[in-house]
Structures are given as structure tokens and as C-alpha cells.
């Protein structure tokens, strides 16, 4: 999944970008890890929603 595939309000996009920048300043590569974890969690939630809706 690509971040551009997720529809989010501007405030959420701003918070995610700030979070990624914050973690990247802590350690190189940590910002990308943060972003990837958020995307993975969104994908898991979307998958759980589709399973629950089919019951």
C-alpha cells in the first residue's frame, strides 16, 4: 500500500508527516519504519473490516 492510496484529512496527513520527521531525527531510517508501521496497521484494520462485514 502506498500512502497516496489512503484518503486522510489534512490534519492526519500533517500529523503523520510530523511523526515521520520526528522519528527520522531520532535515528536514520526510523521515520520510514514509523510510516511503514502505520500503513501496515491501516491495511490490517481494512482487512479485518472486510472480514467482519462478510459475516
C-alpha positions, -999 to +999 in steps of 0.1 A: +000+000+000+011+035-008+004+065+014-013+082-015-038+053-016-051+063+018-076+091+020-070+112+050-079+146+061-052+172+060-047+172+098-040+135+098-015+138+068+002+167+087+005+146+119+019+116+100+045+137+082+055+153+115+057+119+132+079+106+104+102+136+106+104+133+144+114+097+143+138+102+114+156+129+135+160+104+164+177+078+141+182+075+104+156+051+090+133+052+120+109+076+102+104+052+073+098+024+099+072+046+116+054+052+083+055+016+073+041+005+107+012+030+103+005+017+068+006-019+079-018-012+107-042+005+084-040-024+060-047-049+089-077-028+100-091-027+065-087-064+062-105-070+095-133-047+084-139-067+052-139-100+071-163-087+097-186-073+070-189-106+053-202-124+084 
